[in-house]
């Protein structure tokens, strides 16, 4: 596996071009399975793990923070903190909702405790909180950097206008600037990112880490007809793609995949990796067996003709 690293914006962070998402830890993956996934990802050359303080509060019996706890225990047992880049997020934990100054500081301190680390490498504002002045939120993140509690700042689920406003405020006050953006972006969700976010990401040199990279499994090729999704847990999440345009896109992915003797998911992730500003897609794996096809995307190079074919096949999803 390649040991290629990509720089995260203007920070000193260098990461593997495929990010392991921690949203399954403590939810669909128990601690033992989560550790196996983490071990295999790192053994294959991976070094960037993305979680959030809210993961996985939605699961019965969970309170939030389970993913961070599992990740923190794994870091302690493996003794590999200096080899792993950790990203987590604030604003959605049931006990730490929003982005007020005091809440951001308190939530960061709790994440540090759960992760068992002195510093969070990349700390995201998870969802915008327009009830709080952006000056207040930006000041809190700047304070965390200067205190050594976080190394770099990221923004997730922000509009282009709000990202630009954050940068104006940060520059005006001399605050540390964000270096990363985590948007919803994939072959069947191109419109918002490409129309509005891509320009500001390029202008501000933001490293982009797309989530929902495989569109809830649709871009793995497992759904080749509407009937394939009937009764499945993710039927509602993929219903918008179960149409002629969606199936034509999967056929195009399949054609490219066969040319490379690769999985459809590998090609879908490689397409994302080739997009401007994208430093690495975020993917989750419930079991280690799901990892090889995902990891293979980090070294799969698509030709200009293949990229063009996928661009055209996914054009209906640019609106």
N, C-alpha and C positions, 0 to 999 in steps of 0.2 A: 504494500500500500504506500502511496505517495506520502512524503513528509512535508509537502508543500504547505507553507503558511502564508496567510494574507494579512496585511496590516489593517487594523480597525481605525479608519479615519486618521485623525491627527494624533492618536494615542500611541503608546509604546506597546500595545497589545498586538500579538500575532497569533492567528488562529487557523485551525484546519478548515478547509472550505466546505465542510458539512457539519452543521451544529446538531448536537444531540438534545432533543427536547425532553424536559423532565416532567411533563404534565401527566405521564402515566404512572410515575412513582407514587406508591401509596394509594393508587386507584385501581387501574386494570393490571398493574404489576405489583406484586407484593415485594417486600424488602429483598428477599433472596433473588427473585427474578430481576429486580432492578439492579442489583449488584452485578449479576451476570452480564446484563446489557452494558453497564458502565465498563466492566472489565474488558469486554470484547471490543467496544468502541475505542478505548484507549490503546489496547494492544494492536489495533489496526492503524494507529497513527492519529486518532482523534484527540483533541485537547480542549474542546469548547462545549460547555454544558449550560443550557438555558433553562431556568426555572422561574418561579414566581412565588411570592409569599402566600398567594391565594390557593395554590395547588395543594391538595385537591379538596377544597372546602365543600364542593358540590356532592361529593360521595357520601352516602349514608354513614354516619358515625365519625366523620372527619370534621375537623374544626378549622382547617387551613394550616399550611406550614409543613404538611406531611412530606412533601417532596424535598423541601430543604433539609428536613431532619434526616431523611434517608441518604441524601447526597452528602451531608455533613458526616454521618457515621462512616460512609464509604471512604471519604477523604481521610478520616482519622485512621481507619483500619489499614488502608493502602499506603499511607504516609507519602502521598504524591501531590500534596497541595501546590508545590512549586512548579508542577508540570501541567496543571489544569487551570484553564480560564473559566471562571464562574460568573454567570450573569443571573441576576434575579430582578424582581420588579416590585413596585409599590403602587397602591391605590385601591386594590380590590379585596384585601384580606378583611373578613368580617369585623375584626376588632380594630382595623386600621384603614378605614375607608377614606378616600379622598387624598388631596395633595396640599393640605395646609402645611405650613412650616413645621409645626410641632408634630404633626402626624407623620410626615416624611422622616424626621429625625428618629422618632420612636420606632417606626416600622423598620428602619434600617438597623437600628440596634437589636431588634428582635431577630431579624434575618441573620445578622452576624452571630448571634447566640445559637440559632438553630443550625446554621452551617458550620459552626465551630471554627470560624476563620477570623483573622484580624482585619481583613480588607476584602470588600466585594470588588471584583475586577470591573464589572460593567453593571451599572444600576440604572434600570429603566423607570421612567414614569409610564406606568402600564396603560392607563386610559386618562385622557385629558379630564381635568376637573375645572370647569368654567365658573364654578361657584367661588373659586379662590383666585385672587389676582395672580397673574402669571409671574409677576415680579417676586411674589412671596415664594412660589414653588421653585423658581430658578435660583433664588437666594439659598434655599434649603439644600439643594443639590450642590451648589458651589461650596457651601459650608462643610458638607460631608467630604468633598474632595480635599479641601484644605485641612480637614481634621485627620486625613489619612484613612477614613473609613470606607471610601470607595475610590477606585482609580479613574474611572471614566463614566460619562453620562450618556444614556440612551433615551430615545423617545419611541413610544409604541402607540399606535392607533391615534395619532395626531393628524389634523388636517395640515395642508401645506401652509395656509395662512397662519396657523398657530405655531408651526415650526419656525416660520420666518419671524414671528413676533418674539419667540423665545430667543432667537439669535440677536435680534435688535436690542432686547433687554440685557442680555448677557454682555454684549459688546459695550453697551452704554454704561454698565456698572463695573466692567472689568471682571465679570464672572467667567469661570471655566466653561468652554463651549461643548455642546453635545458632539459625539463622534459617531453615533450609530442610530439607525432607524429600523424598527421592526414593524413592517406592514403586512396586511393580508394581500398576498400576491402569488399567483400561479397561472398556469395556462388557461384556466377557465375563470380567472378573476384578474383580468389585466387592466380594465378600464380606469379605476380610481388611481391606482399607482402610476400608470403610464401617462395619464392625462394631467395629474396634479402633483404627485409626490416626486416623480423622477427628476424633474427640473430642479427642485430645491435640494434634493439629495446630491445631485451633481454639483450644484453651485456651492454647497457647503461641505463638499467632500465627505459626506456621510457614508459609512459602510452600511449596506442594506442586508438585513437578515430576514427573509420572508418567512412568515408562519403559514400554516395550512398549505404547505408546499405541494402536497399530493391531494388536495381537495377532498379530505375525509375518505381517502382511499379510491376515489373515482379515477385518479390518474395512475393507478396501479394496473388498470385494465380488468379489474375483477367484475366490473359491471358492463356487460356487452349488450344488455337489453334491459328494459324496465322491469322485466320479470326477475332478473338477477337480484334486484334490490328489494323485492317484496318480502316484508316481514323481517328485514335486517335492521339491526340497531341504528345504523346510519342512513336509513332510507330517506328520512326527512332532510338530512344534511346534503345529500347528493341529488335530490329530486329535480333541482333546476338544471341539471346536466343530462338527465335521462331523456334525451331527445336526439333528433337527427344530427344536429350540430355537434353535440357531445360525443356521439358514437363515431362520427366521422373523424373527430380529433383523435380518439383512441385508436382508430384504424391507422391514422398517420403516424402516431407514436409507435404502433406495432411494426409498421414498415421500417422505420428507422432502427428500432430495437433489433429486428431480425438481421439487419445489415451488420450490426455490431455483436451479434450473439449475446444481447443484453436483455435485461428485464425492462418492461415498459416503464416502471417506476424509475429505473436508472436514467432513462432518457429524459423523462419529465423533469427530474432534478438537474440533470446536466443542462437542459435548456435554461433553467433559472440561473444556474451558475454562470452561464455565458452572457447574461443580460447586464447592461451597464450598471455600475455601482453595487451589484450584488456580490457580497463577499462570501456568502454561503447560505443555502437554504436550511431551515430548521426542520428536523424530522424526529418523530418519536418511534420507538420500537418497544412493543410489549414483551417480546422475547428475543433472545440473541439470534434465533434463526431468521428473523426479519432483517437483520443488519447487512448481510453481504450485498444485496441488491442496492441498498441505500448507499453504502460506502463506495461501491463501484462508480457512483456518479462523480466522485471527486477527481477521477482520472479520465473520465470519458470525454473526449474532444469531439464535438459535432462540427461537421463541415458547414460552410456558408450556405450550401444548397439545402442541407438538412435543417438548419435553423430557419431558412426561408420557408421551407415546406411546413414546418410546425407553426411558424408565424401566420401563414395563410390559413392553415386548418383551424387555428384558434382565433381568427379574426372576428367571428361572431361574439366573442367574449371580451372584446375591447371596448364595447359600448358602455 
